[in-house]
Every structure is written in structure tokens, then in C-alpha cells.
């Protein structure tokens, strides 16, 4: 992909207001067990950071995705949006997808990443819910996006642990529908 096209695409992706959402919810500090089927969340602090690690682990009834940041004492400013699959049924009742379900995470001031594309492929392969994870390169002032493409619609619960923990947590489970 040519660099100018990628820069323009990423700038447009970061600038687009969240689709289908009216107002962002400030991300909760603790997991409540209340999984959602929609939402748009904001959180973090206005500080520079490095994306140090992305990890996934199975839990009882769900899987937990964690983004760890370094060079800061809290997660950088972010916006997290869930976009359910855009699909339609043909005359025979077969589903066709215009766009798969996905999470779009917009990060501010994340100049560096220690996460490699091979790491992202390995993590997606471990997950029955995630098809692909794409980390876009940083543009203007370290703004970047992380896209988590899902196998199908999910229920989710995002949370950001204590203010002095530089991480973002996203719990996922199959929606059953």
C-alpha cells in the first residue's frame, strides 16, 4: 500500500465520528459482568505512551483482551467503538456481509509500538471470536488505530483498571444470536 494513501486513509479513519452512536460513555474502572451489545467509550489521560503489549486469555465464559502501555502511568486518551456486522439476507435466507463486526480503537499520542504483526496474527489465531487484529501506523502526533475484526457479533465489556495502571481491558463473549 502506498504511504500517502495509507496516511490519508488512517487520517480519515481517525477523524470519522463513531457511527450509530450519539454520545460516548466514560469507560468504567472495574468489570461489572454487564456485557453489552453496543457502545462507544472514551477514557485514558492526555499523555504520550508506547503500546507495549497486546494479550488475550480465556476466562470462564468469556475471553479477555488486554492492551498494556509503557512510558506512562495510565492509558493514553482513547475512543473505543463497537460496530456490529453489517449484513443482509438473500431470498433464500442466506446471510451476506457488507462488513464484519469489529471494534475500532482510536489511540492518541501512541508514537511507538512493540507489538509486531506476527504477534497480532498469533493472538487472533488463539481466539474463537477474533478473525484479525490490525494495528495501523502512527500518524500526526502519534494518533493511531487498532481494529479488531470479529468472526461474528459479540457481547463485550470494556474497562480500564485503576488510574495508575496503564492498560485497557476488553472482555468478549459470543452473542448467541
Order of alpha helices (4+ residues) and beta strands (2+ residues): alpha-beta-beta-beta-beta-beta-beta-beta-beta-beta-alpha-beta-beta-beta-beta
